[in-house]
């Protein structure tokens, strides 16, 4: 049996939406064909300098070390920018410039750690640990493109303004001025890493002076005659390094090149 007095919820009325379409027919615009003939757009090598960096750094190890077992290094170029200093405005080419280069060496040092550096006797124990650090380097080096096969191509911005006379002809009309701007968007020169060579010396600083445990290494009764010094207490926790880094990079720019 249905309840005649049952409430019926009214459904909300949909909002009136105004659906319209606006269109227009565009007239044809003329164009000028400026397609260069027999050309390709490719990266060209502007220069390939080998740059020398002299780097000195100090690295603190997390544990006292007895010796360094292995050192692995990689070079990363973080920024490489060419600043033009001699531009031929007739040909829009660069004759000379300064190359600003910034990067870092990712260095992994594996060393024999000592858990008990002051342990008396003829043995110490520990784990083979590693410290990975980043050592920054940067420099500014001159680049000469005078005799290069390809030079950086940097077209300038052409800006002009025009003044007009007033109606009487004896004064300028400050209300009217015409401008002409012509902008060429150049390809930014960039670098690619080619190779890196390291010449370095690493040496550790002692955490403290050596402590002598008896006159010899080991038990006194076993080494009465030899008195060998095992040098097991000379640990260090700070590594000083002096690096002569040689980095070769390719300086490139994407240009349109004429082909036969």
Buried (B, 14 or more C-beta within 10 A) or exposed (E): EEEEEEEEEEEEEEEEEEEEEEEEEEEEEEEEEEEEEEEEEEBBEBBEBEBEBEBEBEBEBEBBBBEBEEBEBEBEBEEBBBEBEEBEEEEBBBBBBEBBBBBBBBBEBBBBBBEEBEBEEBEBEBEEBBBEBEBEBEBEBEBEBEEBEBBBBBEEEEEEEEEEEEEEEEEEEEEEEEEEEEEEEBBEBBBBBEEBEBEBEBEBEEBEEEEEBEEBBBEEEEBEEEEEEEEBBBBBBBBBBEBEBBBBBBBBBBBEBEEE
